[in-house]
Amino acid sequence: MDNYYARLTQFKAKMGDGLNTTLVSVAELRTDALWLWAKASFSGVILKDAGVTRPYSQTLDSQATLI
């Protein structure tokens, strides 16, 4: 975990003010649906820890939204 938090610190330093203007969406296109990964997903937790802004549709407390 120490390495994880160290890498987050490095990432935030490299991004600088870019974190304020970057919007990141995590989607998975399947043959039958489009999944938008939300806050409770693996990627959602990492992006939150990294301080990355997400689209409103992906800020739900659930793991994913099916479209």
Predicted model as a PDB file, atoms N, CA, C, CB and O in Angstrom, pLDDT in the B-factor column:
MODEL        1                                                                  
ATOM      1  N   MET A   1       0.822  -1.185   0.000  1.00 96.00           N  
ATOM      2  CA  MET A   1       0.000   0.000   0.000  1.00 96.00           C  
ATOM      3  C   MET A   1       0.873   1.258   0.000  1.00 96.00           C  
ATOM      4  CB  MET A   1      -0.939  -0.007   1.206  1.00 96.00           C  
ATOM      5  O   MET A   1       0.501   2.286  -0.566  1.00 96.00           O  
ATOM      6  N   ASP A   2       2.041   1.159   0.644  1.00 97.00           N  
ATOM      7  CA  ASP A   2       2.938   2.318   0.649  1.00 97.00           C  
ATOM      8  C   ASP A   2       3.337   2.701  -0.775  1.00 97.00           C  
ATOM      9  CB  ASP A   2       4.194   2.024   1.492  1.00 97.00           C  
ATOM     10  O   ASP A   2       3.397   3.884  -1.110  1.00 97.00           O  
ATOM     11  N   ASN A   3       3.609   1.698  -1.611  1.00 98.00           N  
ATOM     12  CA  ASN A   3       3.958   1.949  -3.003  1.00 98.00           C  
ATOM     13  C   ASN A   3       2.777   2.576  -3.750  1.00 98.00           C  
ATOM     14  CB  ASN A   3       4.397   0.643  -3.691  1.00 98.00           C  
ATOM     15  O   ASN A   3       2.962   3.487  -4.556  1.00 98.00           O  
ATOM     16  N   TYR A   4       1.579   2.090  -3.484  1.00 98.00           N  
ATOM     17  CA  TYR A   4       0.375   2.627  -4.116  1.00 98.00           C  
ATOM     18  C   TYR A   4       0.227   4.109  -3.799  1.00 98.00           C  
ATOM     19  CB  TYR A   4      -0.875   1.855  -3.652  1.00 98.00           C  
ATOM     20  O   TYR A   4       0.023   4.920  -4.702  1.00 98.00           O  
ATOM     21  N   TYR A   5       0.328   4.463  -2.537  1.00 97.00           N  
ATOM     22  CA  TYR A   5       0.164   5.861  -2.140  1.00 97.00           C  
ATOM     23  C   TYR A   5       1.320   6.728  -2.648  1.00 97.00           C  
ATOM     24  CB  TYR A   5       0.059   5.968  -0.616  1.00 97.00           C  
ATOM     25  O   TYR A   5       1.118   7.901  -2.963  1.00 97.00           O  
ATOM     26  N   ALA A   6       2.510   6.171  -2.728  1.00 98.00           N  
ATOM     27  CA  ALA A   6       3.650   6.910  -3.280  1.00 98.00           C  
ATOM     28  C   ALA A   6       3.414   7.208  -4.758  1.00 98.00           C  
ATOM     29  CB  ALA A   6       4.966   6.112  -3.093  1.00 98.00           C  
ATOM     30  O   ALA A   6       3.703   8.307  -5.231  1.00 98.00           O  
ATOM     31  N   ARG A   7       2.886   6.218  -5.485  1.00 98.00           N  
ATOM     32  CA  ARG A   7       2.607   6.420  -6.913  1.00 98.00           C  
ATOM     33  C   ARG A   7       1.478   7.413  -7.125  1.00 98.00           C  
ATOM     34  CB  ARG A   7       2.256   5.092  -7.581  1.00 98.00           C  
ATOM     35  O   ARG A   7       1.501   8.179  -8.089  1.00 98.00           O  
ATOM     36  N   LEU A   8       0.486   7.411  -6.236  1.00 98.00           N  
ATOM     37  CA  LEU A   8      -0.582   8.412  -6.321  1.00 98.00           C  
ATOM     38  C   LEU A   8      -0.021   9.814  -6.131  1.00 98.00           C  
ATOM     39  CB  LEU A   8      -1.671   8.133  -5.273  1.00 98.00           C  
ATOM     40  O   LEU A   8      -0.412  10.744  -6.837  1.00 98.00           O  
ATOM     41  N   THR A   9       0.883   9.965  -5.189  1.00 98.00           N  
ATOM     42  CA  THR A   9       1.506  11.262  -4.936  1.00 98.00           C  
ATOM     43  C   THR A   9       2.286  11.720  -6.163  1.00 98.00           C  
ATOM     44  CB  THR A   9       2.432  11.190  -3.706  1.00 98.00           C  
ATOM     45  O   THR A   9       2.218  12.891  -6.536  1.00 98.00           O  
ATOM     46  N   GLN A  10       3.026  10.813  -6.792  1.00 98.00           N  
ATOM     47  CA  GLN A  10       3.774  11.136  -8.007  1.00 98.00           C  
ATOM     48  C   GLN A  10       2.831  11.534  -9.135  1.00 98.00           C  
ATOM     49  CB  GLN A  10       4.638   9.944  -8.438  1.00 98.00           C  
ATOM     50  O   GLN A  10       3.081  12.501  -9.853  1.00 98.00           O  
ATOM     51  N   PHE A  11       1.741  10.778  -9.284  1.00 97.00           N  
ATOM     52  CA  PHE A  11       0.766  11.065 -10.330  1.00 97.00           C  
ATOM     53  C   PHE A  11       0.172  12.458 -10.147  1.00 97.00           C  
ATOM     54  CB  PHE A  11      -0.347  10.007 -10.332  1.00 97.00           C  
ATOM     55  O   PHE A  11       0.098  13.238 -11.096  1.00 97.00           O  
ATOM     56  N   LYS A  12      -0.252  12.767  -8.922  1.00 97.00           N  
ATOM     57  CA  LYS A  12      -0.849  14.076  -8.650  1.00 97.00           C  
ATOM     58  C   LYS A  12       0.142  15.205  -8.917  1.00 97.00           C  
ATOM     59  CB  LYS A  12      -1.342  14.146  -7.203  1.00 97.00           C  
ATOM     60  O   LYS A  12      -0.237  16.256  -9.434  1.00 97.00           O  
ATOM     61  N   ALA A  13       1.402  14.993  -8.569  1.00 97.00           N  
ATOM     62  CA  ALA A  13       2.429  16.007  -8.816  1.00 97.00           C  
ATOM     63  C   ALA A  13       2.630  16.221 -10.317  1.00 97.00           C  
ATOM     64  CB  ALA A  13       3.761  15.596  -8.154  1.00 97.00           C  
ATOM     65  O   ALA A  13       2.749  17.361 -10.769  1.00 97.00           O  
ATOM     66  N   LYS A  14       2.666  15.143 -11.086  1.00 97.00           N  
ATOM     67  CA  LYS A  14       2.851  15.254 -12.532  1.00 97.00           C  
ATOM     68  C   LYS A  14       1.642  15.902 -13.202  1.00 97.00           C  
ATOM     69  CB  LYS A  14       3.106  13.877 -13.140  1.00 97.00           C  
ATOM     70  O   LYS A  14       1.795  16.679 -14.144  1.00 97.00           O  
ATOM     71  N   MET A  15       0.450  15.586 -12.720  1.00 97.00           N  
ATOM     72  CA  MET A  15      -0.763  16.150 -13.308  1.00 97.00           C  
ATOM     73  C   MET A  15      -0.911  17.634 -12.962  1.00 97.00           C  
ATOM     74  CB  MET A  15      -1.994  15.373 -12.829  1.00 97.00           C  
ATOM     75  O   MET A  15      -1.389  18.420 -13.780  1.00 97.00           O  
ATOM     76  N   GLY A  16      -0.506  18.010 -11.764  1.00 96.00           N  
ATOM     77  CA  GLY A  16      -0.594  19.410 -11.359  1.00 96.00           C  
ATOM     78  C   GLY A  16      -1.995  19.961 -11.534  1.00 96.00           C  
ATOM     79  O   GLY A  16      -2.974  19.348 -11.109  1.00 96.00           O  
ATOM     80  N   ASP A  17      -2.083  21.125 -12.166  1.00 94.00           N  
ATOM     81  CA  ASP A  17      -3.383  21.761 -12.397  1.00 94.00           C  
ATOM     82  C   ASP A  17      -4.234  20.993 -13.403  1.00 94.00           C  
ATOM     83  CB  ASP A  17      -3.186  23.186 -12.882  1.00 94.00           C  
ATOM     84  O   ASP A  17      -5.434  21.240 -13.520  1.00 94.00           O  
ATOM     85  N   GLY A  18      -3.620  20.071 -14.123  1.00 94.00           N  
ATOM     86  CA  GLY A  18      -4.367  19.267 -15.088  1.00 94.00           C  
ATOM     87  C   GLY A  18      -5.461  18.440 -14.444  1.00 94.00           C  
ATOM     88  O   GLY A  18      -6.436  18.080 -15.104  1.00 94.00           O  
ATOM     89  N   LEU A  19      -5.313  18.133 -13.154  1.00 94.00           N  
ATOM     90  CA  LEU A  19      -6.365  17.388 -12.454  1.00 94.00           C  
ATOM     91  C   LEU A  19      -7.657  18.188 -12.393  1.00 94.00           C  
ATOM     92  CB  LEU A  19      -5.910  17.022 -11.038  1.00 94.00           C  
ATOM     93  O   LEU A  19      -8.743  17.611 -12.339  1.00 94.00           O  
ATOM     94  N   ASN A  20      -7.549  19.510 -12.401  1.00 91.00           N  
ATOM     95  CA  ASN A  20      -8.745  20.359 -12.325  1.00 91.00           C  
ATOM     96  C   ASN A  20      -9.489  20.437 -13.653  1.00 91.00           C  
ATOM     97  CB  ASN A  20      -8.363  21.757 -11.876  1.00 91.00           C  
ATOM     98  O   ASN A  20     -10.666  20.796 -13.683  1.00 91.00           O  
ATOM     99  N   THR A  21      -8.823  20.109 -14.733  1.00 93.00           N  
ATOM    100  CA  THR A  21      -9.442  20.255 -16.056  1.00 93.00           C  
ATOM    101  C   THR A  21      -9.619  18.934 -16.794  1.00 93.00           C  
ATOM    102  CB  THR A  21      -8.616  21.181 -16.901  1.00 93.00           C  
ATOM    103  O   THR A  21     -10.093  18.919 -17.930  1.00 93.00           O  
ATOM    104  N   THR A  22      -9.247  17.837 -16.166  1.00 93.00           N  
ATOM    105  CA  THR A  22      -9.345  16.525 -16.807  1.00 93.00           C  
ATOM    106  C   THR A  22     -10.582  15.785 -16.306  1.00 93.00           C  
ATOM    107  CB  THR A  22      -8.071  15.689 -16.539  1.00 93.00           C  
ATOM    108  O   THR A  22     -10.801  15.669 -15.100  1.00 93.00           O  
ATOM    109  N   LEU A  23     -11.369  15.296 -17.221  1.00 95.00           N  
ATOM    110  CA  LEU A  23     -12.567  14.521 -16.908  1.00 95.00           C  
ATOM    111  C   LEU A  23     -12.361  13.123 -17.479  1.00 95.00           C  
ATOM    112  CB  LEU A  23     -13.872  15.197 -17.489  1.00 95.00           C  
ATOM    113  O   LEU A  23     -12.124  12.967 -18.677  1.00 95.00           O  
ATOM    114  N   VAL A  24     -12.452  12.104 -16.622  1.00 95.00           N  
ATOM    115  CA  VAL A  24     -12.172  10.735 -17.045  1.00 95.00           C  
ATOM    116  C   VAL A  24     -13.421   9.870 -16.948  1.00 95.00           C  
ATOM    117  CB  VAL A  24     -11.046  10.134 -16.199  1.00 95.00           C  
ATOM    118  O   VAL A  24     -14.094   9.834 -15.918  1.00 95.00           O  
ATOM    119  N   SER A  25     -13.713   9.181 -18.032  1.00 93.00           N  
ATOM    120  CA  SER A  25     -14.830   8.254 -18.089  1.00 93.00           C  
ATOM    121  C   SER A  25     -14.285   6.841 -18.259  1.00 93.00           C  
ATOM    122  CB  SER A  25     -15.804   8.620 -19.244  1.00 93.00           C  
ATOM    123  O   SER A  25     -13.353   6.616 -19.031  1.00 93.00           O  
ATOM    124  N   VAL A  26     -14.871   5.891 -17.532  1.00 93.00           N  
ATOM    125  CA  VAL A  26     -14.461   4.493 -17.671  1.00 93.00           C  
ATOM    126  C   VAL A  26     -15.676   3.712 -18.163  1.00 93.00           C  
ATOM    127  CB  VAL A  26     -13.909   3.904 -16.308  1.00 93.00           C  
ATOM    128  O   VAL A  26     -16.686   3.598 -17.468  1.00 93.00           O  
ATOM    129  N   ALA A  27     -15.554   3.184 -19.368  1.00 91.00           N  
ATOM    130  CA  ALA A  27     -16.665   2.469 -19.984  1.00 91.00           C  
ATOM    131  C   ALA A  27     -16.185   1.136 -20.535  1.00 91.00           C  
ATOM    132  CB  ALA A  27     -17.306   3.313 -21.099  1.00 91.00           C  
ATOM    133  O   ALA A  27     -15.024   0.976 -20.910  1.00 91.00           O  
ATOM    134  N   GLU A  28     -17.099   0.197 -20.573  1.00 92.00           N  
ATOM    135  CA  GLU A  28     -16.816  -1.115 -21.156  1.00 92.00           C  
ATOM    136  C   GLU A  28     -17.911  -1.419 -22.170  1.00 92.00           C  
ATOM    137  CB  GLU A  28     -16.736  -2.234 -20.052  1.00 92.00           C  
ATOM    138  O   GLU A  28     -19.089  -1.514 -21.825  1.00 92.00           O  
ATOM    139  N   LEU A  29     -17.511  -1.566 -23.394  1.00 93.00           N  
ATOM    140  CA  LEU A  29     -18.450  -1.872 -24.461  1.00 93.00           C  
ATOM    141  C   LEU A  29     -18.527  -3.376 -24.620  1.00 93.00           C  
ATOM    142  CB  LEU A  29     -18.034  -1.193 -25.791  1.00 93.00           C  
ATOM    143  O   LEU A  29     -17.533  -4.036 -24.925  1.00 93.00           O  
ATOM    144  N   ARG A  30     -19.727  -3.912 -24.409  1.00 91.00           N  
ATOM    145  CA  ARG A  30     -19.959  -5.343 -24.594  1.00 91.00           C  
ATOM    146  C   ARG A  30     -20.874  -5.519 -25.795  1.00 91.00           C  
ATOM    147  CB  ARG A  30     -20.579  -5.996 -23.310  1.00 91.00           C  
ATOM    148  O   ARG A  30     -21.416  -4.545 -26.317  1.00 91.00           O  
ATOM    149  N   THR A  31     -21.044  -6.742 -26.227  1.00 93.00           N  
ATOM    150  CA  THR A  31     -21.888  -6.987 -27.398  1.00 93.00           C  
ATOM    151  C   THR A  31     -23.345  -6.644 -27.140  1.00 93.00           C  
ATOM    152  CB  THR A  31     -21.778  -8.432 -27.825  1.00 93.00           C  
ATOM    153  O   THR A  31     -24.087  -6.343 -28.075  1.00 93.00           O  
ATOM    154  N   ASP A  32     -23.763  -6.687 -25.871  1.00 92.00           N  
ATOM    155  CA  ASP A  32     -25.176  -6.455 -25.554  1.00 92.00           C  
ATOM    156  C   ASP A  32     -25.441  -5.189 -24.744  1.00 92.00           C  
ATOM    157  CB  ASP A  32     -25.711  -7.626 -24.806  1.00 92.00           C  
ATOM    158  O   ASP A  32     -26.600  -4.850 -24.504  1.00 92.00           O  
ATOM    159  N   ALA A  33     -24.395  -4.485 -24.317  1.00 90.00           N  
ATOM    160  CA  ALA A  33     -24.628  -3.325 -23.460  1.00 90.00           C  
ATOM    161  C   ALA A  33     -23.369  -2.468 -23.337  1.00 90.00           C  
ATOM    162  CB  ALA A  33     -25.097  -3.774 -22.073  1.00 90.00           C  
ATOM    163  O   ALA A  33     -22.276  -2.861 -23.745  1.00 90.00           O  
ATOM    164  N   LEU A  34     -23.564  -1.298 -22.765  1.00 90.00           N  
ATOM    165  CA  LEU A  34     -22.469  -0.401 -22.429  1.00 90.00           C  
ATOM    166  C   LEU A  34     -22.483  -0.207 -20.925  1.00 90.00           C  
ATOM    167  CB  LEU A  34     -22.588   0.967 -23.182  1.00 90.00           C  
ATOM    168  O   LEU A  34     -23.482   0.247 -20.368  1.00 90.00           O  
ATOM    169  N   TRP A  35     -21.392  -0.545 -20.264  1.00 88.00           N  
ATOM    170  CA  TRP A  35     -21.272  -0.391 -18.819  1.00 88.00           C  
ATOM    171  C   TRP A  35     -20.439   0.842 -18.522  1.00 88.00           C  
ATOM    172  CB  TRP A  35     -20.643  -1.652 -18.169  1.00 88.00           C  
ATOM    173  O   TRP A  35     -19.357   1.014 -19.083  1.00 88.00           O  
ATOM    174  N   LEU A  36     -20.937   1.697 -17.646  1.00 88.00           N  
ATOM    175  CA  LEU A  36     -20.179   2.843 -17.156  1.00 88.00           C  
ATOM    176  C   LEU A  36     -19.782   2.527 -15.723  1.00 88.00           C  
ATOM    177  CB  LEU A  36     -21.011   4.183 -17.247  1.00 88.00           C  
ATOM    178  O   LEU A  36     -20.642   2.386 -14.853  1.00 88.00           O  
ATOM    179  N   TRP A  37     -18.491   2.417 -15.475  1.00 89.00           N  
ATOM    180  CA  TRP A  37     -18.005   2.018 -14.160  1.00 89.00           C  
ATOM    181  C   TRP A  37     -18.038   3.205 -13.211  1.00 89.00           C  
ATOM    182  CB  TRP A  37     -16.580   1.443 -14.254  1.00 89.00           C  
ATOM    183  O   TRP A  37     -17.475   4.260 -13.505  1.00 89.00           O  
ATOM    184  N   ALA A  38     -18.696   3.033 -12.079  1.00 89.00           N  
ATOM    185  CA  ALA A  38     -18.950   4.111 -11.128  1.00 89.00           C  
ATOM    186  C   ALA A  38     -17.952   4.083  -9.960  1.00 89.00           C  
ATOM    187  CB  ALA A  38     -20.384   4.012 -10.597  1.00 89.00           C  
ATOM    188  O   ALA A  38     -16.910   3.431 -10.033  1.00 89.00           O  
ATOM    189  N   LYS A  39     -18.296   4.808  -8.878  1.00 89.00           N  
ATOM    190  CA  LYS A  39     -17.376   5.000  -7.754  1.00 89.00           C  
ATOM    191  C   LYS A  39     -16.970   3.721  -7.039  1.00 89.00           C  
ATOM    192  CB  LYS A  39     -17.991   5.917  -6.770  1.00 89.00           C  
ATOM    193  O   LYS A  39     -15.825   3.607  -6.602  1.00 89.00           O  
ATOM    194  N   ALA A  40     -17.868   2.762  -6.909  1.00 88.00           N  
ATOM    195  CA  ALA A  40     -17.584   1.560  -6.124  1.00 88.00           C  
ATOM    196  C   ALA A  40     -16.807   0.498  -6.909  1.00 88.00           C  
ATOM    197  CB  ALA A  40     -18.879   0.965  -5.623  1.00 88.00           C  
ATOM    198  O   ALA A  40     -16.458  -0.545  -6.356  1.00 88.00           O  
ATOM    199  N   SER A  41     -16.537   0.751  -8.175  1.00 91.00           N  
ATOM    200  CA  SER A  41     -15.766  -0.208  -8.969  1.00 91.00           C  
ATOM    201  C   SER A  41     -14.280  -0.075  -8.650  1.00 91.00           C  
ATOM    202  CB  SER A  41     -16.015   0.008 -10.483  1.00 91.00           C  
ATOM    203  O   SER A  41     -13.850   0.904  -8.039  1.00 91.00           O  
ATOM    204  N   PHE A  42     -13.511  -1.058  -9.065  1.00 93.00           N  
ATOM    205  CA  PHE A  42     -12.064  -1.038  -8.855  1.00 93.00           C  
ATOM    206  C   PHE A  42     -11.449   0.235  -9.447  1.00 93.00           C  
ATOM    207  CB  PHE A  42     -11.411  -2.290  -9.483  1.00 93.00           C  
ATOM    208  O   PHE A  42     -10.701   0.948  -8.778  1.00 93.00           O  
ATOM    209  N   SER A  43     -11.779   0.502 -10.710  1.00 93.00           N  
ATOM    210  CA  SER A  43     -11.225   1.687 -11.357  1.00 93.00           C  
ATOM    211  C   SER A  43     -11.752   2.972 -10.719  1.00 93.00           C  
ATOM    212  CB  SER A  43     -11.549   1.673 -12.849  1.00 93.00           C  
ATOM    213  O   SER A  43     -11.035   3.970 -10.638  1.00 93.00           O  
ATOM    214  N   GLY A  44     -12.996   2.944 -10.271  1.00 92.00           N  
ATOM    215  CA  GLY A  44     -13.574   4.124  -9.626  1.00 92.00           C  
ATOM    216  C   GLY A  44     -12.859   4.501  -8.346  1.00 92.00           C  
ATOM    217  O   GLY A  44     -12.640   5.681  -8.072  1.00 92.00           O  
ATOM    218  N   VAL A  45     -12.497   3.502  -7.564  1.00 94.00           N  
ATOM    219  CA  VAL A  45     -11.788   3.750  -6.304  1.00 94.00           C  
ATOM    220  C   VAL A  45     -10.403   4.336  -6.585  1.00 94.00           C  
ATOM    221  CB  VAL A  45     -11.662   2.442  -5.479  1.00 94.00           C  
ATOM    222  O   VAL A  45      -9.976   5.277  -5.915  1.00 94.00           O  
ATOM    223  N   ILE A  46      -9.709   3.780  -7.571  1.00 96.00           N  
ATOM    224  CA  ILE A  46      -8.377   4.280  -7.907  1.00 96.00           C  
ATOM    225  C   ILE A  46      -8.451   5.716  -8.421  1.00 96.00           C  
ATOM    226  CB  ILE A  46      -7.712   3.373  -8.957  1.00 96.00           C  
ATOM    227  O   ILE A  46      -7.646   6.558  -8.023  1.00 96.00           O  
ATOM    228  N   LEU A  47      -9.402   5.998  -9.292  1.00 95.00           N  
ATOM    229  CA  LEU A  47      -9.537   7.355  -9.819  1.00 95.00           C  
ATOM    230  C   LEU A  47      -9.902   8.354  -8.723  1.00 95.00           C  
ATOM    231  CB  LEU A  47     -10.589   7.388 -10.920  1.00 95.00           C  
ATOM    232  O   LEU A  47      -9.439   9.494  -8.746  1.00 95.00           O  
ATOM    233  N   LYS A  48     -10.722   7.936  -7.774  1.00 95.00           N  
ATOM    234  CA  LYS A  48     -11.059   8.807  -6.640  1.00 95.00           C  
ATOM    235  C   LYS A  48      -9.812   9.088  -5.812  1.00 95.00           C  
ATOM    236  CB  LYS A  48     -12.159   8.164  -5.755  1.00 95.00           C  
ATOM    237  O   LYS A  48      -9.547  10.235  -5.454  1.00 95.00           O  
ATOM    238  N   ASP A  49      -9.050   8.049  -5.509  1.00 97.00           N  
ATOM    239  CA  ASP A  49      -7.809   8.218  -4.753  1.00 97.00           C  
ATOM    240  C   ASP A  49      -6.840   9.147  -5.482  1.00 97.00           C  
ATOM    241  CB  ASP A  49      -7.146   6.856  -4.507  1.00 97.00           C  
ATOM    242  O   ASP A  49      -6.093   9.892  -4.847  1.00 97.00           O  
ATOM    243  N   ALA A  50      -6.853   9.103  -6.809  1.00 97.00           N  
ATOM    244  CA  ALA A  50      -5.948   9.914  -7.617  1.00 97.00           C  
ATOM    245  C   ALA A  50      -6.436  11.351  -7.764  1.00 97.00           C  
ATOM    246  CB  ALA A  50      -5.776   9.291  -8.986  1.00 97.00           C  
ATOM    247  O   ALA A  50      -5.704  12.206  -8.262  1.00 97.00           O  
ATOM    248  N   GLY A  51      -7.667  11.622  -7.335  1.00 95.00           N  
ATOM    249  CA  GLY A  51      -8.198  12.980  -7.421  1.00 95.00           C  
ATOM    250  C   GLY A  51      -8.719  13.347  -8.797  1.00 95.00           C  
ATOM    251  O   GLY A  51      -8.829  14.527  -9.128  1.00 95.00           O  
ATOM    252  N   VAL A  52      -9.042  12.339  -9.602  1.00 94.00           N  
ATOM    253  CA  VAL A  52      -9.517  12.563 -10.963  1.00 94.00           C  
ATOM    254  C   VAL A  52     -11.028  12.823 -10.947  1.00 94.00           C  
ATOM    255  CB  VAL A  52      -9.179  11.347 -11.869  1.00 94.00           C  
ATOM    256  O   VAL A  52     -11.777  12.146 -10.243  1.00 94.00           O  
ATOM    257  N   THR A  53     -11.458  13.803 -11.724  1.00 93.00           N  
ATOM    258  CA  THR A  53     -12.876  14.134 -11.832  1.00 93.00           C  
ATOM    259  C   THR A  53     -13.559  13.175 -12.792  1.00 93.00           C  
ATOM    260  CB  THR A  53     -13.067  15.591 -12.299  1.00 93.00           C  
ATOM    261  O   THR A  53     -13.006  12.822 -13.833  1.00 93.00           O  
ATOM    262  N   ARG A  54     -14.773  12.754 -12.431  1.00 93.00           N  
ATOM    263  CA  ARG A  54     -15.553  11.820 -13.260  1.00 93.00           C  
ATOM    264  C   ARG A  54     -16.821  12.501 -13.751  1.00 93.00           C  
ATOM    265  CB  ARG A  54     -15.907  10.532 -12.465  1.00 93.00           C  
ATOM    266  O   ARG A  54     -17.279  13.457 -13.125  1.00 93.00           O  
ATOM    267  N   PRO A  55     -17.400  12.041 -14.848  1.00 90.00           N  
ATOM    268  CA  PRO A  55     -18.695  12.552 -15.298  1.00 90.00           C  
ATOM    269  C   PRO A  55     -19.765  12.243 -14.247  1.00 90.00           C  
ATOM    270  CB  PRO A  55     -19.084  11.936 -16.673  1.00 90.00           C  
ATOM    271  O   PRO A  55     -19.656  11.260 -13.515  1.00 90.00           O  
ATOM    272  N   TYR A  56     -20.793  13.084 -14.176  1.00 86.00           N  
ATOM    273  CA  TYR A  56     -21.845  12.900 -13.174  1.00 86.00           C  
ATOM    274  C   TYR A  56     -22.439  11.495 -13.230  1.00 86.00           C  
ATOM    275  CB  TYR A  56     -22.948  13.937 -13.371  1.00 86.00           C  
ATOM    276  O   TYR A  56     -22.720  10.905 -12.187  1.00 86.00           O  
ATOM    277  N   SER A  57     -22.634  10.957 -14.418  1.00 82.00           N  
ATOM    278  CA  SER A  57     -23.253   9.630 -14.556  1.00 82.00           C  
ATOM    279  C   SER A  57     -22.410   8.525 -13.934  1.00 82.00           C  
ATOM    280  CB  SER A  57     -23.489   9.316 -16.022  1.00 82.00           C  
ATOM    281  O   SER A  57     -22.907   7.418 -13.727  1.00 82.00           O  
ATOM    282  N   GLN A  58     -21.139   8.804 -13.630  1.00 86.00           N  
ATOM    283  CA  GLN A  58     -20.268   7.803 -13.047  1.00 86.00           C  
ATOM    284  C   GLN A  58     -19.887   8.132 -11.601  1.00 86.00           C  
ATOM    285  CB  GLN A  58     -19.022   7.661 -13.888  1.00 86.00           C  
ATOM    286  O   GLN A  58     -18.941   7.565 -11.055  1.00 86.00           O  
ATOM    287  N   THR A  59     -20.628   9.045 -10.995  1.00 86.00           N  
ATOM    288  CA  THR A  59     -20.371   9.378  -9.594  1.00 86.00           C  
ATOM    289  C   THR A  59     -21.377   8.723  -8.657  1.00 86.00           C  
ATOM    290  CB  THR A  59     -20.399  10.883  -9.403  1.00 86.00           C  
ATOM    291  O   THR A  59     -21.465   9.086  -7.483  1.00 86.00           O  
ATOM    292  N   LEU A  60     -22.125   7.771  -9.166  1.00 80.00           N  
ATOM    293  CA  LEU A  60     -23.080   7.041  -8.334  1.00 80.00           C  
ATOM    294  C   LEU A  60     -22.332   6.144  -7.355  1.00 80.00           C  
ATOM    295  CB  LEU A  60     -24.045   6.205  -9.209  1.00 80.00           C  
ATOM    296  O   LEU A  60     -21.185   5.768  -7.597  1.00 80.00           O  
ATOM    297  N   ASP A  61     -22.989   5.804  -6.250  1.00 82.00           N  
ATOM    298  CA  ASP A  61     -22.360   4.958  -5.247  1.00 82.00           C  
ATOM    299  C   ASP A  61     -22.308   3.492  -5.651  1.00 82.00           C  
ATOM    300  CB  ASP A  61     -23.088   5.091  -3.948  1.00 82.00           C  
ATOM    301  O   ASP A  61     -21.667   2.686  -4.976  1.00 82.00           O  
ATOM    302  N   SER A  62     -22.970   3.142  -6.736  1.00 76.00           N  
ATOM    303  CA  SER A  62     -22.979   1.746  -7.181  1.00 76.00           C  
ATOM    304  C   SER A  62     -21.662   1.410  -7.880  1.00 76.00           C  
ATOM    305  CB  SER A  62     -24.177   1.481  -8.129  1.00 76.00           C  
ATOM    306  O   SER A  62     -20.801   2.269  -8.063  1.00 76.00           O  
ATOM    307  N   GLN A  63     -21.528   0.141  -8.263  1.00 75.00           N  
ATOM    308  CA  GLN A  63     -20.315  -0.300  -8.955  1.00 75.00           C  
ATOM    309  C   GLN A  63     -20.345   0.077 -10.425  1.00 75.00           C  
ATOM    310  CB  GLN A  63     -20.139  -1.805  -8.811  1.00 75.00           C  
ATOM    311  O   GLN A  63     -19.322   0.467 -10.989  1.00 75.00           O  
ATOM    312  N   ALA A  64     -21.517  -0.036 -11.055  1.00 70.00           N  
ATOM    313  CA  ALA A  64     -21.604   0.248 -12.486  1.00 70.00           C  
ATOM    314  C   ALA A  64     -23.009   0.647 -12.856  1.00 70.00           C  
ATOM    315  CB  ALA A  64     -21.166  -0.959 -13.310  1.00 70.00           C  
ATOM    316  O   ALA A  64     -23.968   0.353 -12.143  1.00 70.00           O  
ATOM    317  N   THR A  65     -23.119   1.327 -13.992  1.00 70.00           N  
ATOM    318  CA  THR A  65     -24.392   1.710 -14.567  1.00 70.00           C  
ATOM    319  C   THR A  65     -24.490   1.052 -15.931  1.00 70.00           C  
ATOM    320  CB  THR A  65     -24.538   3.262 -14.666  1.00 70.00           C  
ATOM    321  O   THR A  65     -23.567   1.155 -16.739  1.00 70.00           O  
ATOM    322  N   LEU A  66     -25.580   0.389 -16.188  1.00 69.00           N  
ATOM    323  CA  LEU A  66     -25.807  -0.272 -17.472  1.00 69.00           C  
ATOM    324  C   LEU A  66     -26.598   0.658 -18.367  1.00 69.00           C  
ATOM    325  CB  LEU A  66     -26.547  -1.623 -17.290  1.00 69.00           C  
ATOM    326  O   LEU A  66     -27.631   1.197 -17.969  1.00 69.00           O  
ATOM    327  N   ILE A  67     -26.099   0.840 -19.589  1.00 69.00           N  
ATOM    328  CA  ILE A  67     -26.814   1.688 -20.557  1.00 69.00           C  
ATOM    329  C   ILE A  67     -27.205   0.822 -21.735  1.00 69.00           C  
ATOM    330  CB  ILE A  67     -25.938   2.909 -21.023  1.00 69.00           C  
ATOM    331  O   ILE A  67     -27.820   1.311 -22.683  1.00 69.00           O  
TER     332      ILE A  67                                                      
ENDMDL                                                                          
END                                                                             
